[in-house]
Amino acid sequence: MNSITMQVRGMKLETSDIVLGKYRLYKYQAEVFESEEKALAISAPTGGGKTLALLLGALKGTGIISGKEGKIGIIIYPTKSLLEEQAVQLCKLLSGIRIEGREIKPALVTPSILEEASVDVDLAILPIDADILEELSGEKSHGTAFMKLLDTSVGATLILTNFDIFYAIVKKLYTRGLMLFKRIIYTLGFLGIDELHLYYGPSLNTLLFLLWNIKNKVDMFMFTSATHSKEVLQLLQKIFSNKLKYIRAREDDDGIRIRYNLDLSFLENPDGRIMRSENTAKKLLRKVHEIFEETKEKIRPRVIVIVNSLAFSETVCKLLEEYYDVSLIHGFVPRKLRRMDAEVVVGTRAIEIGIDFDAQSLIFEAGDSATFIQRLGRVGRKREGKVLAYVPVEQVLRINKTKVKDLSYTDFESLIYRTFPREPYYTGYITSIYGIIQTFSNILSLLSGVEEITEKNVIKLIVENGDTLIPDIVDKGYIKNRKELLKRFHRIG
Protein backbone atom coordinates (compact mmCIF):
# COMPACT_ATOMS: atom_id res chain seq x y z
CA MET A 1 0.00 0.00 0.00
CA ASN A 2 1.27 3.48 -0.95
CA SER A 3 1.99 5.87 1.94
CA ILE A 4 3.81 9.16 2.62
CA THR A 5 4.73 10.85 5.90
CA MET A 6 5.38 14.56 6.42
CA GLN A 7 5.50 17.18 9.14
CA VAL A 8 2.95 20.00 9.12
CA ARG A 9 4.17 22.85 11.28
CA GLY A 10 1.87 24.73 13.62
CA MET A 11 0.39 28.12 12.85
CA LYS A 12 0.34 31.58 14.46
CA LEU A 13 -2.11 34.29 13.39
CA GLU A 14 -1.40 37.96 12.92
CA THR A 15 -2.69 40.05 15.84
CA SER A 16 -3.91 43.64 16.18
CA ASP A 17 -3.59 46.36 18.82
CA ILE A 18 -7.27 46.11 19.76
CA VAL A 19 -7.99 44.49 23.13
CA LEU A 20 -11.57 43.80 24.25
CA GLY A 21 -11.42 42.65 27.85
CA LYS A 22 -9.65 39.27 27.90
CA TYR A 23 -9.17 39.11 24.15
CA ARG A 24 -6.51 40.65 21.94
CA LEU A 25 -8.11 40.53 18.50
CA TYR A 26 -6.47 38.88 15.55
CA LYS A 27 -5.91 41.30 12.68
CA TYR A 28 -8.85 39.89 10.70
CA GLN A 29 -11.15 40.09 13.75
CA ALA A 30 -10.15 43.73 14.18
CA GLU A 31 -11.13 44.33 10.54
CA VAL A 32 -14.57 42.90 11.34
CA PHE A 33 -14.83 45.07 14.46
CA GLU A 34 -13.94 48.24 12.56
CA SER A 35 -15.72 47.48 9.28
CA GLU A 36 -18.65 49.54 8.07
CA GLU A 37 -19.41 47.19 5.16
CA LYS A 38 -22.84 45.61 4.80
CA ALA A 39 -21.54 42.16 3.78
CA LEU A 40 -18.35 40.37 4.89
CA ALA A 41 -16.88 37.01 3.87
CA ILE A 42 -14.46 35.73 6.52
CA SER A 43 -11.85 33.05 5.88
CA ALA A 44 -9.91 31.68 8.86
CA PRO A 45 -8.39 28.27 9.63
CA THR A 46 -9.96 25.82 12.03
CA GLY A 47 -9.41 27.06 15.58
CA GLY A 48 -8.69 30.57 14.29
CA GLY A 49 -11.43 32.45 16.12
CA LYS A 50 -14.32 32.51 13.62
CA THR A 51 -16.76 32.23 16.55
CA LEU A 52 -15.48 35.49 18.06
CA ALA A 53 -15.56 37.14 14.62
CA LEU A 54 -19.22 36.16 14.22
CA LEU A 55 -19.96 37.43 17.71
CA LEU A 56 -18.34 40.79 16.94
CA GLY A 57 -20.51 41.05 13.84
CA ALA A 58 -23.58 40.22 15.91
CA LEU A 59 -22.69 42.84 18.52
CA LYS A 60 -22.38 45.44 15.76
CA GLY A 61 -25.55 44.38 13.95
CA THR A 62 -27.75 44.14 17.04
CA GLY A 63 -26.68 47.62 18.09
CA ILE A 64 -24.84 46.74 21.30
CA ILE A 65 -21.59 48.29 20.09
CA SER A 66 -23.25 51.32 18.47
CA GLY A 67 -25.66 51.89 21.35
CA LYS A 68 -28.75 51.39 19.15
CA GLU A 69 -29.89 48.27 20.96
CA GLY A 70 -33.05 46.22 20.60
CA LYS A 71 -32.34 44.58 17.23
CA ILE A 72 -32.27 40.87 16.49
CA GLY A 73 -29.28 38.89 15.20
CA ILE A 74 -29.31 35.41 13.66
CA ILE A 75 -26.44 32.96 13.19
CA ILE A 76 -27.18 29.88 11.08
CA TYR A 77 -25.21 26.71 11.87
CA PRO A 78 -25.08 23.53 9.76
CA THR A 79 -25.48 20.92 12.54
CA LYS A 80 -27.33 20.52 15.85
CA SER A 81 -24.18 19.61 17.75
CA LEU A 82 -22.39 22.73 16.52
CA LEU A 83 -25.39 24.92 17.37
CA GLU A 84 -25.45 23.58 20.94
CA GLU A 85 -21.70 23.95 21.42
CA GLN A 86 -21.64 27.47 20.04
CA ALA A 87 -24.50 28.61 22.30
CA VAL A 88 -22.34 27.82 25.34
CA GLN A 89 -19.17 29.14 23.70
CA LEU A 90 -20.74 32.49 22.80
CA CYS A 91 -21.84 33.03 26.40
CA LYS A 92 -18.31 32.29 27.60
CA LEU A 93 -16.83 34.71 25.09
CA LEU A 94 -19.28 37.45 26.06
CA SER A 95 -18.37 37.11 29.72
CA GLY A 96 -14.79 38.09 28.85
CA ILE A 97 -15.52 40.98 26.47
CA ARG A 98 -15.30 44.64 27.51
CA ILE A 99 -16.09 47.41 25.04
CA GLU A 100 -14.90 50.83 26.19
CA GLY A 101 -14.86 49.46 29.72
CA ARG A 102 -18.44 48.23 29.49
CA GLU A 103 -19.28 44.67 30.48
CA ILE A 104 -21.82 42.90 28.27
CA LYS A 105 -24.22 40.74 30.23
CA PRO A 106 -25.51 37.68 28.30
CA ALA A 107 -28.11 35.02 29.10
CA LEU A 108 -28.54 31.62 27.46
CA VAL A 109 -32.30 31.17 27.07
CA THR A 110 -33.32 27.51 27.26
CA PRO A 111 -36.81 25.96 27.60
CA SER A 112 -36.28 25.62 31.37
CA ILE A 113 -35.63 29.34 31.81
CA LEU A 114 -39.10 30.12 30.45
CA GLU A 115 -40.52 29.04 33.78
CA GLU A 116 -38.93 32.15 35.24
CA ALA A 117 -39.50 35.83 34.55
CA SER A 118 -38.37 37.52 31.35
CA VAL A 119 -34.63 37.87 30.79
CA ASP A 120 -33.41 41.45 31.21
CA VAL A 121 -29.83 41.36 29.93
CA ASP A 122 -27.70 43.05 27.28
CA LEU A 123 -27.95 40.11 24.90
CA ALA A 124 -30.25 37.10 25.10
CA ILE A 125 -28.90 34.05 23.24
CA LEU A 126 -31.69 31.79 21.94
CA PRO A 127 -30.75 28.37 20.49
CA ILE A 128 -33.73 27.31 18.36
CA ASP A 129 -34.20 24.09 16.40
CA ALA A 130 -37.11 21.75 15.72
CA ASP A 131 -36.49 19.73 18.90
CA ILE A 132 -36.56 22.84 21.10
CA LEU A 133 -39.75 24.12 19.44
CA GLU A 134 -41.34 20.70 19.86
CA GLU A 135 -40.42 20.64 23.55
CA LEU A 136 -41.96 24.07 24.06
CA SER A 137 -45.04 23.74 21.90
CA GLY A 138 -46.94 20.98 23.71
CA GLU A 139 -50.41 21.11 22.19
CA LYS A 140 -49.69 24.47 20.58
CA SER A 141 -47.97 25.22 17.26
CA HIS A 142 -44.25 25.69 16.68
CA GLY A 143 -44.97 29.26 15.62
CA THR A 144 -46.55 29.99 19.00
CA ALA A 145 -43.57 28.37 20.78
CA PHE A 146 -41.19 30.50 18.70
CA MET A 147 -43.05 33.68 19.67
CA LYS A 148 -42.92 32.63 23.32
CA LEU A 149 -39.14 32.36 23.12
CA LEU A 150 -38.86 35.82 21.55
CA ASP A 151 -41.13 37.31 24.21
CA THR A 152 -38.78 36.03 26.92
CA SER A 153 -35.98 38.48 26.18
CA VAL A 154 -35.80 42.21 26.79
CA GLY A 155 -33.31 44.12 24.65
CA ALA A 156 -31.06 42.67 21.94
CA THR A 157 -31.56 39.04 20.92
CA LEU A 158 -29.22 36.63 19.14
CA ILE A 159 -30.96 33.59 17.62
CA LEU A 160 -28.81 30.52 16.92
CA THR A 161 -30.58 28.22 14.50
CA ASN A 162 -30.31 26.11 11.34
CA PHE A 163 -31.17 26.79 7.72
CA ASP A 164 -34.52 24.95 7.83
CA ILE A 165 -35.80 27.20 10.63
CA PHE A 166 -34.59 30.33 8.83
CA TYR A 167 -36.21 29.15 5.59
CA ALA A 168 -39.53 28.66 7.40
CA ILE A 169 -39.32 32.17 8.90
CA VAL A 170 -38.66 33.93 5.59
CA LYS A 171 -41.31 31.91 3.72
CA LYS A 172 -43.80 32.41 6.58
CA LEU A 173 -44.47 28.68 6.96
CA TYR A 174 -45.22 28.75 10.68
CA THR A 175 -48.55 29.44 12.28
CA ARG A 176 -48.47 33.21 12.90
CA GLY A 177 -45.87 33.23 10.14
CA LEU A 178 -46.47 36.82 9.02
CA MET A 179 -46.21 38.06 12.61
CA LEU A 180 -42.96 36.10 13.09
CA PHE A 181 -41.58 37.45 9.81
CA LYS A 182 -42.27 41.04 10.82
CA ARG A 183 -41.02 40.50 14.38
CA ILE A 184 -37.71 38.99 13.22
CA ILE A 185 -36.88 40.15 9.69
CA TYR A 186 -38.08 43.75 10.10
CA THR A 187 -35.76 44.16 13.12
CA LEU A 188 -32.92 41.96 11.85
CA GLY A 189 -29.64 43.78 12.33
CA PHE A 190 -27.28 40.86 11.68
CA LEU A 191 -27.34 37.58 9.75
CA GLY A 192 -24.35 35.24 9.95
CA ILE A 193 -23.96 32.06 7.87
CA ASP A 194 -21.38 29.74 9.42
CA GLU A 195 -19.55 27.16 7.24
CA LEU A 196 -20.77 28.60 3.94
CA HIS A 197 -18.92 25.88 1.99
CA LEU A 198 -21.60 23.35 3.00
CA TYR A 199 -24.18 24.93 0.66
CA TYR A 200 -24.18 23.70 -2.93
CA GLY A 201 -26.59 23.11 -5.83
CA PRO A 202 -30.24 23.35 -4.68
CA SER A 203 -29.39 24.40 -1.11
CA LEU A 204 -27.09 27.15 -2.39
CA ASN A 205 -29.77 28.28 -4.83
CA THR A 206 -32.33 28.58 -2.04
CA LEU A 207 -29.86 30.37 0.24
CA LEU A 208 -29.08 32.95 -2.47
CA PHE A 209 -32.79 33.47 -3.13
CA LEU A 210 -33.52 34.10 0.55
CA LEU A 211 -30.55 36.46 0.84
CA TRP A 212 -31.77 38.39 -2.20
CA ASN A 213 -35.26 38.59 -0.72
CA ILE A 214 -34.12 40.15 2.59
CA LYS A 215 -30.89 41.93 1.62
CA ASN A 216 -32.44 45.40 1.96
CA LYS A 217 -34.03 44.58 5.33
CA VAL A 218 -30.85 43.51 7.17
CA ASP A 219 -28.09 45.85 8.34
CA MET A 220 -25.15 43.44 8.20
CA PHE A 221 -24.33 40.01 6.73
CA MET A 222 -21.35 37.75 7.48
CA PHE A 223 -20.29 34.48 5.84
CA THR A 224 -17.56 32.32 7.42
CA SER A 225 -15.57 29.28 6.32
CA ALA A 226 -12.08 27.84 6.46
CA THR A 227 -12.52 26.86 2.79
CA HIS A 228 -14.42 29.52 0.84
CA SER A 229 -15.22 28.74 -2.81
CA LYS A 230 -14.40 31.41 -5.39
CA GLU A 231 -17.55 30.57 -7.39
CA VAL A 232 -19.80 31.00 -4.37
CA LEU A 233 -18.13 34.28 -3.40
CA GLN A 234 -18.71 35.53 -6.95
CA LEU A 235 -22.42 34.73 -6.64
CA LEU A 236 -22.56 36.60 -3.34
CA GLN A 237 -20.89 39.58 -5.00
CA LYS A 238 -23.81 39.67 -7.46
CA ILE A 239 -26.33 39.54 -4.61
CA PHE A 240 -24.63 42.48 -2.85
CA SER A 241 -23.86 44.51 -6.00
CA ASN A 242 -20.10 43.85 -5.81
CA LYS A 243 -19.90 45.27 -2.27
CA LEU A 244 -19.01 42.03 -0.46
CA LYS A 245 -15.73 42.54 1.44
CA TYR A 246 -13.43 39.52 1.74
CA ILE A 247 -11.37 39.33 4.97
CA ARG A 248 -8.78 36.60 5.47
CA ALA A 249 -6.80 35.57 8.56
CA ARG A 250 -3.07 35.62 7.88
CA GLU A 251 -0.16 33.66 9.31
CA ASP A 252 2.48 35.56 11.30
CA ASP A 253 5.51 34.06 13.07
CA ASP A 254 5.15 36.71 15.81
CA GLY A 255 1.42 36.13 16.28
CA ILE A 256 -0.66 33.96 18.61
CA ARG A 257 -0.48 30.20 18.16
CA ILE A 258 -3.71 28.54 17.04
CA ARG A 259 -2.37 25.23 15.70
CA TYR A 260 0.38 22.83 16.78
CA ASN A 261 2.74 20.58 14.81
CA LEU A 262 1.29 17.47 13.19
CA ASP A 263 2.89 14.18 12.18
CA LEU A 264 0.81 13.38 9.07
CA SER A 265 0.73 10.16 7.05
CA PHE A 266 -1.09 9.82 3.72
CA LEU A 267 -2.36 6.26 3.17
CA GLU A 268 -3.99 4.78 0.10
CA ASN A 269 -7.73 4.21 0.63
CA PRO A 270 -8.12 0.39 0.35
CA ASP A 271 -11.60 0.73 -1.17
CA GLY A 272 -10.66 3.38 -3.72
CA ARG A 273 -12.70 6.48 -2.92
CA ILE A 274 -15.12 5.59 -0.09
CA MET A 275 -14.43 3.13 2.71
CA ARG A 276 -17.12 0.47 2.75
CA SER A 277 -15.78 -3.11 3.08
CA GLU A 278 -15.52 -5.18 6.24
CA ASN A 279 -11.90 -5.94 5.39
CA THR A 280 -11.11 -2.21 5.38
CA ALA A 281 -12.92 -1.81 8.71
CA LYS A 282 -10.60 -4.48 10.19
CA LYS A 283 -7.55 -2.65 8.81
CA LEU A 284 -8.84 0.54 10.39
CA LEU A 285 -9.22 -1.31 13.70
CA ARG A 286 -5.52 -2.28 13.59
CA LYS A 287 -4.55 1.34 12.89
CA VAL A 288 -6.64 2.51 15.88
CA HIS A 289 -4.80 -0.05 18.06
CA GLU A 290 -1.43 1.30 16.87
CA ILE A 291 -2.21 5.01 17.19
CA PHE A 292 -4.02 4.52 20.53
CA GLU A 293 -0.90 3.04 22.09
CA GLU A 294 1.26 5.85 20.72
CA THR A 295 -0.71 8.65 22.41
CA LYS A 296 1.34 10.03 25.29
CA GLU A 297 -1.35 11.84 27.28
CA LYS A 298 -4.41 10.10 28.66
CA ILE A 299 -6.83 12.73 27.41
CA ARG A 300 -10.19 11.89 25.88
CA PRO A 301 -10.86 11.19 23.16
CA ARG A 302 -7.55 9.38 22.59
CA VAL A 303 -8.44 8.78 18.93
CA ILE A 304 -10.98 10.36 16.55
CA VAL A 305 -12.11 8.46 13.45
CA ILE A 306 -14.02 10.27 10.68
CA VAL A 307 -15.41 8.37 7.67
CA ASN A 308 -17.77 9.23 4.82
CA SER A 309 -20.40 6.51 5.10
CA LEU A 310 -22.92 6.29 7.92
CA ALA A 311 -23.16 2.51 7.45
CA PHE A 312 -19.36 2.14 7.52
CA SER A 313 -19.17 4.22 10.71
CA GLU A 314 -21.57 1.73 12.33
CA THR A 315 -19.38 -1.20 11.21
CA VAL A 316 -16.20 0.40 12.56
CA CYS A 317 -17.89 1.28 15.84
CA LYS A 318 -19.04 -2.30 16.43
CA LEU A 319 -15.51 -3.62 15.89
CA LEU A 320 -13.98 -1.03 18.22
CA GLU A 321 -16.53 -1.55 21.02
CA GLU A 322 -14.90 -4.89 21.84
CA TYR A 323 -11.72 -3.09 22.90
CA TYR A 324 -12.52 0.53 23.82
CA ASP A 325 -15.07 2.90 25.25
CA VAL A 326 -16.51 4.21 21.95
CA SER A 327 -18.95 6.98 21.07
CA LEU A 328 -20.65 7.02 17.65
CA ILE A 329 -21.76 10.36 16.23
CA HIS A 330 -23.71 10.82 13.03
CA GLY A 331 -26.94 12.48 11.92
CA PHE A 332 -29.20 9.71 13.24
CA VAL A 333 -27.63 9.37 16.69
CA PRO A 334 -29.78 11.27 19.25
CA ARG A 335 -28.06 14.22 20.86
CA LYS A 336 -28.34 12.72 24.36
CA LEU A 337 -26.36 9.64 23.26
CA ARG A 338 -23.46 11.58 21.74
CA ARG A 339 -20.35 11.69 23.92
CA MET A 340 -17.21 13.69 23.19
CA ASP A 341 -15.26 12.17 26.11
CA ALA A 342 -15.09 8.51 25.03
CA GLU A 343 -11.70 6.85 24.46
CA VAL A 344 -12.48 6.65 20.74
CA VAL A 345 -14.99 8.85 18.90
CA VAL A 346 -16.23 7.57 15.54
CA GLY A 347 -18.26 9.83 13.30
CA THR A 348 -19.16 11.13 9.89
CA ARG A 349 -19.44 14.68 8.58
CA ALA A 350 -21.40 15.49 11.76
CA ILE A 351 -18.12 15.89 13.70
CA GLU A 352 -15.89 17.52 11.09
CA ILE A 353 -17.42 20.97 11.54
CA GLY A 354 -16.71 23.28 14.45
CA ILE A 355 -16.50 20.82 17.36
CA ASP A 356 -13.52 21.75 19.54
CA PHE A 357 -11.84 18.43 20.33
CA ASP A 358 -8.75 18.30 22.53
CA ALA A 359 -7.31 15.17 20.93
CA GLN A 360 -3.85 13.95 19.95
CA SER A 361 -4.73 11.40 17.28
CA LEU A 362 -6.96 11.43 14.20
CA ILE A 363 -7.78 8.94 11.45
CA PHE A 364 -9.94 10.08 8.55
CA GLU A 365 -10.77 9.56 4.88
CA ALA A 366 -11.10 12.37 2.34
CA GLY A 367 -11.29 12.70 -1.42
CA ASP A 368 -11.47 16.47 -1.93
CA SER A 369 -9.56 19.46 -0.60
CA ALA A 370 -12.31 21.07 1.51
CA THR A 371 -13.15 17.83 3.32
CA PHE A 372 -9.46 17.15 3.94
CA ILE A 373 -8.81 20.58 5.49
CA GLN A 374 -11.98 20.48 7.61
CA ARG A 375 -11.26 17.02 9.02
CA LEU A 376 -7.59 17.73 9.65
CA GLY A 377 -8.76 20.65 11.81
CA ARG A 378 -10.14 18.29 14.47
CA VAL A 379 -6.63 17.75 15.85
CA GLY A 380 -3.64 19.97 16.64
CA ARG A 381 -5.76 22.71 18.19
CA LYS A 382 -4.33 22.47 21.72
CA ARG A 383 -1.35 20.13 21.41
CA GLU A 384 0.81 18.32 18.87
CA GLY A 385 -0.88 15.44 17.09
CA LYS A 386 -0.61 12.39 14.88
CA VAL A 387 -2.83 11.99 11.80
CA LEU A 388 -3.51 9.12 9.38
CA ALA A 389 -5.32 10.32 6.24
CA TYR A 390 -6.80 7.74 3.85
CA VAL A 391 -7.06 9.23 0.36
CA PRO A 392 -7.46 7.93 -3.22
CA VAL A 393 -4.24 6.47 -4.66
CA GLU A 394 -3.87 9.24 -7.26
CA GLN A 395 -3.67 11.82 -4.46
CA VAL A 396 -0.95 9.79 -2.72
CA LEU A 397 1.04 9.68 -5.96
CA ARG A 398 0.63 13.43 -6.56
CA ILE A 399 1.79 14.26 -3.03
CA ASN A 400 4.73 11.89 -3.46
CA LYS A 401 5.86 13.71 -6.61
CA THR A 402 6.27 16.95 -4.66
CA LYS A 403 9.02 15.35 -2.50
CA VAL A 404 7.92 17.62 0.37
CA LYS A 405 8.52 16.39 3.93
CA ASP A 406 8.10 19.54 6.03
CA LEU A 407 5.69 22.44 5.44
CA SER A 408 4.19 25.44 7.18
CA TYR A 409 0.44 25.15 7.67
CA THR A 410 -0.31 27.81 5.03
CA ASP A 411 1.94 26.11 2.46
CA PHE A 412 0.40 22.75 3.36
CA GLU A 413 -3.11 24.09 2.67
CA SER A 414 -1.89 25.35 -0.72
CA LEU A 415 -0.46 21.88 -1.44
CA ILE A 416 -3.78 20.21 -0.66
CA TYR A 417 -5.71 22.64 -2.88
CA ARG A 418 -3.26 22.01 -5.74
CA THR A 419 -3.21 18.23 -5.54
CA PHE A 420 -6.76 17.34 -4.45
CA PRO A 421 -9.93 17.98 -6.47
CA ARG A 422 -12.16 20.79 -5.27
CA GLU A 423 -15.48 19.87 -3.72
CA PRO A 424 -18.16 20.50 -6.39
CA TYR A 425 -20.61 23.31 -5.62
CA TYR A 426 -22.81 22.71 -8.70
CA THR A 427 -23.25 26.43 -9.28
CA GLY A 428 -24.34 25.61 -12.84
CA TYR A 429 -27.53 24.18 -11.33
CA ILE A 430 -28.68 27.71 -10.49
CA THR A 431 -29.03 28.73 -14.14
CA SER A 432 -30.21 25.31 -15.34
CA ILE A 433 -33.88 24.60 -16.06
CA TYR A 434 -34.09 22.77 -12.71
CA GLY A 435 -32.67 25.75 -10.85
CA ILE A 436 -35.07 28.08 -12.65
CA ILE A 437 -38.01 25.85 -11.70
CA GLN A 438 -36.86 25.89 -8.07
CA THR A 439 -36.49 29.68 -8.13
CA PHE A 440 -39.94 30.17 -9.62
CA SER A 441 -41.36 27.88 -6.94
CA ASN A 442 -39.73 30.06 -4.30
CA ILE A 443 -41.04 33.22 -5.95
CA LEU A 444 -44.60 31.96 -6.22
CA SER A 445 -44.66 30.70 -2.65
CA LEU A 446 -43.91 34.25 -1.48
CA LEU A 447 -46.78 35.77 -3.42
CA SER A 448 -49.77 36.65 -1.29
CA GLY A 449 -52.97 34.95 -2.36
CA VAL A 450 -51.30 31.80 -3.74
CA GLU A 451 -52.43 28.91 -1.58
CA GLU A 452 -51.23 25.93 -3.59
CA ILE A 453 -48.24 25.67 -5.88
CA THR A 454 -47.55 22.47 -7.76
CA GLU A 455 -44.60 21.48 -9.93
CA LYS A 456 -47.01 21.04 -12.85
CA ASN A 457 -48.25 24.64 -12.57
CA VAL A 458 -44.74 26.03 -12.22
CA ILE A 459 -43.52 24.17 -15.31
CA LYS A 460 -46.59 25.30 -17.23
CA LEU A 461 -45.94 28.88 -16.17
CA ILE A 462 -42.38 28.73 -17.45
CA VAL A 463 -43.34 27.04 -20.73
CA GLU A 464 -46.12 29.52 -21.53
CA ASN A 465 -44.54 32.70 -20.18
CA GLY A 466 -40.83 31.96 -19.83
CA ASP A 467 -39.69 34.19 -22.71
CA THR A 468 -41.18 37.29 -21.09
CA LEU A 469 -40.93 36.35 -17.42
CA ILE A 470 -37.29 35.30 -17.25
CA PRO A 471 -35.89 38.58 -18.67
CA ASP A 472 -38.13 40.47 -16.23
CA ILE A 473 -36.87 38.39 -13.32
CA VAL A 474 -33.24 38.91 -14.28
CA ASP A 475 -33.40 42.56 -15.33
CA LYS A 476 -35.96 44.09 -12.98
CA GLY A 477 -36.01 41.91 -9.87
CA TYR A 478 -38.60 39.50 -8.49
CA ILE A 479 -40.70 41.68 -6.22
CA LYS A 480 -41.31 44.37 -8.83
CA ASN A 481 -43.12 41.73 -10.88
CA ARG A 482 -45.21 40.36 -8.03
CA LYS A 483 -48.58 41.48 -9.46
CA GLU A 484 -47.77 40.34 -12.98
CA LEU A 485 -46.53 36.95 -11.75
CA LEU A 486 -49.60 36.51 -9.60
CA LYS A 487 -51.92 37.43 -12.47
CA ARG A 488 -50.26 35.01 -14.86
CA PHE A 489 -50.17 32.24 -12.26
CA HIS A 490 -53.91 32.52 -11.60
CA ARG A 491 -54.60 32.58 -15.34
CA ILE A 492 -53.00 29.15 -15.84
CA GLY A 493 -53.54 27.66 -12.36
C-alpha positions, 0 to 999 in steps of 0.5 A: 500500500502506498503511503507518505509521511510529512511534518505540518508545522503549527500556525500563528495568526497575525494580531492587532492592537485592539484588546476587548477585555480578555481578548486581543483581537487577531488582525482579521477580527479587528477588521470585522470590528472596525468594518462599516461594510454591509456584507463580509466574507471571513476566511480563517483556519480551524481554531482561528477564532471565527466564533469570536468574529461572528460574535463581533458582527452580531454585537455590531448588527444588534446595536450593542456596540453602536448603542442602538440596541433592541435589534435581532441577530441570527447565526445559522449553523449547519449541525445541531451539535455545533449549534449547541456547542456554540451557544455555550461558547458564545456566552463564555466569550461574552463574559470576557468581552469589555467594550470601552470598559463596558461589560456585556451581560448575556443570558442563554435562554433555554426551555427551562428558563421560560418558567422564570420571569423575562430575561433582562440582559444586554444580549439574550442568546436563543438556540432554536431548532425543531427539537426545542420548538417541539419541547416548548409547543406541547399542544400548541404550534411551533410558531406559538412556541417561537413567539414565546421564546422571543417574548422572553428576552428584553433588549437585543436578541441573538438567535442561533438556528439552522437553515430549515428554521430560517427558511420557514421564517422567511417563507412564513411557513409557521402558524403566525408566520407573518407576525414572526416574519415582521417580528424577526426580519423587520428588526434583523440587524445581523445575519451570519452564515457559518460554514458557507462551503456546506451549501451547494446546488439546490441548497445554495440556490435557495440560500441565495434566493432568501438572501436576495429577498431580505438583503435590503431589510438587514443591516449586516451580513457575514459568511464564514468558512475555512474553505471559501469557494471562489464561485460562491463568493462571486455569486454573493458579490452579485447579490450584494452589488459587488460590495461584499468585502473579503477578509482573510486571517493571515499567518504571522511568526510573531502572532498567537499560536492557534495550531500545533505541529502534526505528524501526518501520514497519507495512506492509500484508501483500500476501497478506492474512494469511499471506505465500505468493506468489512476488510477495510474496517478491520484494517482501520481497527488495527490502525486505531490499536497502533495510534491509541498506544502511541498517544502520550497523554491520557486525554479523551478522546484518545483517537478520533475516526471520521469516515464518509459513510454512515453505514461504515461508521456503524461497522467500525464502531461495532468492531472497536466496542470490543476493545474501547469505550466508543462513542458514535456520532452521526446524523441519526444518533440522538443528541443525548447519546453523543459523547465527546469524552469517550476513548475513541470517537467515531463519526461522519461529517457530523463531527468535522465541523466546528467541534472543539476536540482536545485530541492527539490522534486522528484517522480520517478519509477524504477525497477532496480538498475542503473535506481534507482541510476540515477534518484535519482541523479536528486535531492539533488545536491544543497540542501536537498530534498524529494523523492518518489520512486515507485518500485515493491512490492518485492523491498519494502519488501526486503528493509523493511527486512533490518530495515535500517532507516539512511544510508550514500550515499555510503552504500545506493548505496550498499543497492540498488545494493544488493536488486534491480535487475541489469539492463541487458546488454545482453552481451551474444548477442555479441557471439550469432549467431545474434551478429556474423551476426551483427559483420560480417555486420560491417566488410563487410561494412568497406571493400573497394569495397563492395557496397551492403551488404544484410542480405542474403549474410552475412548469406550465408557467415557465413554458407559456410565459418563460420568454417574457418572465425570465428577462423580467426576473433577471433585469428588474427583480422578483418583487417588482413583478409580483402582481404580474406573476400573480396574475399570470399564475392565476390565469393558468392555475 
